[in-house]
Amino acid sequence: MSVLVVGTVAFDSIETPSGSAERILGGSASYFALGASYFAPVRVVGVIGQDFPQDHLDLFTQRGIEVACVSVNDGFVMGAWGKAQNVPANLHLLADGNGEFARSLGLELDATGFGMGVRSKRFALYAEDGVVKQLFVEAPGEFKVSSAEHVLAHLA
């Protein structure tokens, strides 16, 4: 059994009464994948910026977690983006050229009114052996239900 996690991989800033930290590994996909990796093989699909350090990607790889970025773009754009961003070998770029992956999940986002064409809504997905078990889709402009905390609280 493997787990597919779709969400954000990012930096967080945390402040508590006992201290604070800037630019630490965060994002819903990061939290969920690292926790899930203790129980099953994990694959991550999410957007990762050029400022994301190699040692953070290596942390996922060391835990047996595959990390991928999927975008409603063609393979040439993804390839050029990967070269321009110096994407490391342990970050897989997946092109959803016609938006078929997004459409198959019912997650197409028509942004043609903004000159952006068809895109994908923000979501988190939990799958076992390639079968979607839970799907959490964000409302426009929101970041709530695709968070690791929300997903973990709603898994059976």
PAROKOL-341493 format. One line per 8 residues: number of its first residue (from 1); their letters; for each residue x, z, y of N, C-alpha, C, O. Coordinates in steps of 0.2 Angstrom, whole numbers, plus 5000, padded with zeros to 4 digits. Layout:
N
NUM> a> X,Z,Y,X,Z,Y,X,Z,Y,X,Z,Y | ...
***
This chain:
156
1> msvlvvgt> 5004,5000,4994,5000,5000,5000,5004,5000,5006,5009,5004,5007 | 5003,4996,5011,5007,4996,5017,5001,4996,5023,4996,4995,5022 | 5004,4999,5029,5000,5000,5035,5002,4995,5040,5008,4994,5042 | 4997,4991,5043,4999,4987,5049,4996,4991,5055,4990,4993,5055 | 5000,4992,5060,4999,4995,5066,4999,4990,5072,5004,4987,5073 | 4994,4989,5076,4994,4985,5082,4993,4989,5088,4988,4993,5088 | 4997,4989,5092,4996,4993,5098,5002,4993,5103,5006,4988,5103 | 5003,4998,5107,5009,4997,5112,5015,5001,5110,5015,5006,5106
9> vafdsiet> 5021,4998,5111,5027,5001,5110,5030,5001,5117,5032,4996,5120 | 5031,5007,5120,5033,5008,5127,5037,5014,5128,5039,5018,5123 | 5039,5015,5134,5042,5022,5137,5037,5026,5139,5032,5024,5143 | 5037,5033,5138,5033,5038,5141,5037,5042,5146,5043,5043,5145 | 5033,5045,5150,5036,5051,5154,5032,5057,5153,5025,5056,5153 | 5035,5062,5151,5031,5068,5149,5033,5074,5153,5039,5075,5155 | 5028,5078,5156,5029,5084,5160,5025,5090,5157,5019,5089,5156 | 5028,5095,5155,5025,5101,5152,5027,5107,5156,5032,5106,5160
17> psgsaeri> 5024,5113,5156,5026,5119,5159,5034,5121,5158,5037,5124,5162 | 5036,5118,5152,5043,5120,5150,5048,5115,5151,5054,5116,5150 | 5046,5109,5154,5051,5104,5156,5048,5097,5156,5042,5096,5156 | 5052,5092,5158,5050,5085,5158,5055,5081,5155,5061,5082,5154 | 5053,5075,5153,5057,5069,5151,5055,5063,5153,5049,5061,5153 | 5059,5058,5155,5058,5052,5157,5060,5046,5152,5065,5047,5148 | 5056,5041,5151,5058,5035,5147,5060,5037,5140,5065,5035,5138 | 5056,5041,5137,5056,5042,5130,5052,5038,5126,5047,5035,5128
25> lggsasyf> 5054,5037,5119,5050,5032,5115,5043,5034,5115,5041,5040,5114 | 5038,5030,5116,5031,5031,5116,5027,5025,5115,5029,5020,5112 | 5021,5026,5117,5016,5020,5115,5012,5022,5109,5015,5025,5104 | 5006,5020,5109,5001,5021,5103,5004,5019,5096,5004,5023,5091 | 5007,5013,5096,5010,5010,5090,5016,5014,5088,5017,5015,5082 | 5020,5016,5092,5026,5020,5091,5024,5027,5087,5027,5028,5082 | 5020,5031,5090,5018,5037,5088,5014,5036,5081,5016,5040,5076 | 5010,5032,5080,5006,5031,5074,5011,5029,5068,5011,5031,5063
33> algasyfa> 5015,5024,5070,5019,5021,5065,5025,5026,5062,5026,5026,5056 | 5028,5030,5067,5033,5034,5065,5029,5040,5060,5032,5042,5055 | 5023,5042,5062,5020,5047,5058,5018,5044,5051,5019,5047,5046 | 5015,5038,5051,5013,5035,5045,5018,5033,5040,5017,5032,5034 | 5024,5032,5043,5030,5030,5039,5032,5035,5034,5036,5033,5029 | 5030,5041,5034,5031,5046,5030,5027,5045,5023,5028,5048,5018 | 5022,5041,5024,5017,5041,5018,5016,5034,5015,5014,5033,5010 | 5018,5029,5019,5017,5022,5017,5022,5017,5021,5024,5019,5026
41> pvrvvgvi> 5024,5011,5018,5027,5006,5022,5023,5004,5028,5017,5004,5027 | 5026,5003,5034,5023,5002,5040,5025,4995,5043,5031,4994,5043 | 5021,4991,5046,5023,4986,5050,5019,4986,5057,5013,4989,5057 | 5023,4985,5062,5020,4986,5069,5020,4979,5072,5024,4975,5072 | 5014,4978,5076,5013,4972,5080,5012,4975,5087,5007,4978,5088 | 5016,4973,5092,5014,4975,5099,5019,4972,5103,5023,4968,5102 | 5018,4973,5110,5022,4970,5115,5027,4974,5117,5026,4980,5118 | 5033,4972,5117,5039,4976,5118,5043,4972,5124,5045,4966,5123
49> gqdfpqdh> 5044,4976,5129,5048,4973,5135,5055,4972,5134,5058,4975,5129 | 5059,4969,5138,5066,4968,5138,5070,4974,5139,5076,4975,5137 | 5067,4979,5142,5070,4985,5144,5070,4990,5138,5072,4996,5138 | 5067,4988,5132,5066,4992,5126,5073,4992,5123,5075,4987,5120 | 5076,4998,5122,5083,4998,5119,5083,4997,5112,5079,4998,5108 | 5089,4994,5110,5090,4992,5103,5090,4999,5098,5087,4998,5093 | 5092,5004,5101,5092,5010,5096,5085,5013,5095,5084,5016,5090 | 5080,5011,5099,5073,5013,5098,5071,5008,5092,5067,5011,5088
57> ldlftqrg> 5072,5002,5093,5070,4997,5087,5073,4999,5081,5070,4999,5075 | 5080,5001,5081,5083,5003,5075,5080,5009,5072,5080,5010,5066 | 5077,5014,5076,5073,5020,5073,5068,5017,5069,5067,5020,5063 | 5064,5012,5071,5058,5010,5067,5061,5007,5060,5059,5008,5055 | 5067,5003,5061,5070,4999,5055,5072,5005,5050,5071,5004,5044 | 5075,5010,5052,5078,5015,5048,5072,5019,5044,5073,5021,5039 | 5066,5019,5047,5060,5022,5044,5057,5017,5039,5051,5019,5037 | 5059,5011,5039,5056,5006,5035,5050,5002,5038,5046,5000,5035
65> ievacvsv> 5050,5003,5045,5044,5000,5049,5046,4993,5051,5051,4993,5055 | 5042,4988,5050,5043,4981,5052,5040,4981,5059,5034,4983,5060 | 5043,4979,5064,5040,4978,5071,5040,4971,5073,5044,4967,5072 | 5034,4969,5075,5033,4962,5078,5029,4962,5084,5025,4967,5086 | 5030,4957,5088,5026,4956,5094,5022,4949,5093,5024,4944,5091 | 5015,4950,5093,5011,4944,5093,5008,4942,5099,5006,4947,5103 | 5008,4936,5101,5005,4934,5107,5001,4927,5106,5003,4923,5102 | 4996,4926,5110,4992,4920,5110,4996,4915,5114,4995,4914,5120
73> ndgfvmga> 5001,4912,5111,5006,4907,5113,5008,4903,5108,5007,4905,5102 | 5012,4897,5109,5014,4893,5104,5021,4896,5102,5024,4900,5105 | 5024,4894,5096,5030,4896,5093,5036,4894,5098,5041,4898,5098 | 5035,4888,5102,5041,4886,5106,5041,4892,5112,5047,4894,5114 | 5035,4894,5115,5035,4899,5120,5038,4905,5117,5042,4908,5121 | 5036,4907,5112,5038,4914,5109,5046,4913,5107,5050,4918,5109 | 5048,4907,5105,5055,4906,5104,5059,4907,5110,5065,4910,5111 | 5057,4903,5115,5060,4903,5122,5060,4910,5125,5065,4913,5128
81> wgkaqnvp> 5055,4914,5124,5054,4921,5127,5059,4925,5123,5062,4929,5126 | 5059,4924,5117,5064,4928,5113,5071,4927,5115,5075,4932,5115 | 5073,4921,5116,5080,4920,5118,5081,4922,5125,5086,4926,5127 | 5076,4921,5130,5077,4924,5137,5078,4931,5137,5081,4934,5141 | 5074,4935,5132,5074,4942,5132,5079,4945,5128,5080,4951,5127 | 5083,4941,5124,5088,4943,5119,5085,4948,5114,5088,4953,5113 | 5080,4945,5111,5076,4949,5106,5080,4950,5100,5083,4945,5097 | 5081,4956,5098,5085,4958,5092,5082,4955,5086,5076,4954,5085
89> anlhllad> 5087,4955,5081,5084,4952,5074,5079,4956,5071,5075,4953,5067 | 5079,4963,5072,5074,4967,5069,5067,4967,5073,5063,4972,5071 | 5066,4963,5077,5060,4962,5081,5057,4955,5080,5060,4950,5082 | 5052,4954,5076,5049,4948,5074,5044,4946,5079,5040,4949,5081 | 5044,4939,5081,5040,4936,5086,5035,4932,5082,5037,4928,5079 | 5028,4934,5083,5023,4930,5080,5019,4926,5085,5016,4929,5089 | 5018,4920,5084,5014,4915,5088,5007,4915,5086,5007,4913,5080 | 5003,4916,5090,4995,4915,5088,4993,4909,5092,4989,4910,5097
97> gngefars> 4996,4903,5091,4996,4898,5095,4989,4896,5098,4988,4894,5104 | 4984,4895,5093,4977,4894,5095,4973,4900,5095,4967,4899,5096 | 4976,4905,5095,4972,4912,5096,4968,4913,5089,4963,4917,5089 | 4970,4910,5084,4966,4911,5077,4966,4918,5075,4961,4920,5072 | 4972,4921,5075,4972,4928,5073,4967,4932,5077,4963,4936,5074 | 4968,4932,5084,4963,4935,5088,4956,4934,5087,4952,4938,5086 | 4955,4927,5086,4948,4925,5085,4945,4927,5078,4939,4929,5077 | 4950,4927,5073,4948,4930,5066,4946,4937,5066,4942,4939,5062
105> lgleldat> 4948,4941,5071,4947,4948,5072,4941,4949,5077,4939,4955,5078 | 4939,4943,5079,4933,4944,5085,4936,4947,5091,4932,4950,5095 | 4942,4946,5092,4946,4949,5098,4948,4944,5104,4952,4945,5108 | 4945,4938,5104,4946,4933,5109,4944,4936,5116,4939,4939,5116 | 4948,4935,5121,4947,4937,5127,4947,4930,5132,4953,4927,5132 | 4942,4928,5134,4942,4922,5139,4944,4924,5146,4940,4927,5149 | 4950,4922,5147,4953,4924,5154,4953,4917,5158,4957,4917,5163 | 4950,4912,5156,4950,4906,5160,4948,4906,5167,4951,4903,5171
113> gfgmgvrs> 4944,4911,5169,4942,4912,5176,4948,4915,5180,4947,4914,5186 | 4953,4917,5177,4959,4920,5180,4965,4915,5179,4970,4917,5181 | 4963,4909,5176,4969,4904,5175,4973,4906,5170,4979,4904,5169 | 4971,4910,5165,4975,4913,5160,4973,4910,5153,4977,4912,5148 | 4968,4906,5152,4966,4904,5146,4963,4909,5141,4960,4914,5144 | 4963,4908,5135,4960,4912,5130,4966,4917,5128,4972,4915,5126 | 4965,4923,5128,4970,4928,5126,4967,4933,5120,4962,4931,5117 | 4970,4939,5119,4967,4943,5115,4966,4950,5118,4969,4952,5123
121> krfalyae> 4960,4953,5116,4959,4960,5119,4964,4965,5117,4968,4963,5112 | 4965,4970,5120,4969,4976,5118,4966,4980,5112,4960,4981,5113 | 4969,4981,5107,4966,4984,5101,4972,4988,5097,4978,4986,5098 | 4969,4992,5093,4974,4995,5088,4970,4994,5081,4964,4994,5080 | 4974,4993,5076,4971,4991,5069,4975,4995,5064,4981,4996,5064 | 4971,4997,5059,4974,5000,5053,4972,4996,5047,4966,4995,5046 | 4977,4994,5043,4976,4990,5037,4979,4993,5031,4985,4996,5032 | 4976,4992,5026,4980,4994,5019,4980,4987,5015,4975,4984,5014
129> dgvvkqlf> 4986,4985,5013,4987,4980,5009,4984,4973,5012,4981,4969,5008 | 4984,4973,5018,4982,4967,5022,4974,4967,5023,4971,4962,5026 | 4971,4972,5022,4964,4973,5023,4962,4978,5029,4965,4983,5028 | 4959,4975,5034,4958,4980,5040,4953,4985,5038,4947,4984,5035 | 4955,4991,5039,4951,4997,5037,4947,5000,5043,4942,5002,5043 | 4951,5000,5049,4948,5002,5055,4951,4998,5061,4956,4995,5061 | 4946,4997,5066,4948,4992,5071,4945,4996,5078,4940,4997,5078 | 4950,4997,5082,4948,5000,5089,4949,4996,5094,4955,4994,5096
137> veapgefk> 4944,4993,5098,4945,4989,5103,4944,4992,5110,4939,4995,5111 | 4948,4991,5115,4948,4994,5121,4942,4990,5126,4941,4984,5125 | 4939,4994,5130,4935,4991,5135,4940,4988,5140,4946,4990,5141 | 4938,4983,5144,4942,4980,5149,4945,4985,5154,4942,4989,5157 | 4952,4984,5154,4956,4989,5159,4957,4996,5156,4960,5000,5160 | 4955,4997,5150,4955,5004,5147,4961,5004,5143,4964,4999,5140 | 4964,5010,5142,4968,5012,5137,4967,5019,5134,4970,5024,5136 | 4962,5019,5129,4959,5025,5126,4959,5025,5119,4962,5028,5115
145> vssaehvl> 4955,5020,5116,4953,5020,5109,4959,5017,5105,4959,5018,5099 | 4964,5013,5108,4969,5011,5104,4975,5016,5105,4981,5014,5102 | 4974,5021,5107,4980,5026,5108,4981,5029,5101,4976,5030,5097 | 4987,5032,5099,4988,5035,5093,4984,5041,5091,4981,5042,5086 | 4983,5045,5096,4979,5051,5096,4972,5049,5093,4969,5052,5089 | 4969,5044,5097,4962,5042,5095,4962,5039,5088,4957,5041,5084 | 4966,5035,5086,4966,5031,5080,4967,5037,5074,4963,5037,5069 | 4972,5041,5075,4973,5046,5070,4967,5051,5069,4965,5053,5063
153> ahla> 4964,5052,5074,4958,5057,5074,4952,5053,5070,4947,5057,5068 | 4952,5047,5070,4946,5043,5067,4948,5040,5060,4944,5036,5058 | 4954,5041,5058,4955,5039,5051,4952,5043,5046,4952,5049,5046 | 4949,5040,5041,4946,5044,5035,4951,5047,5031,4949,5051,5026
***
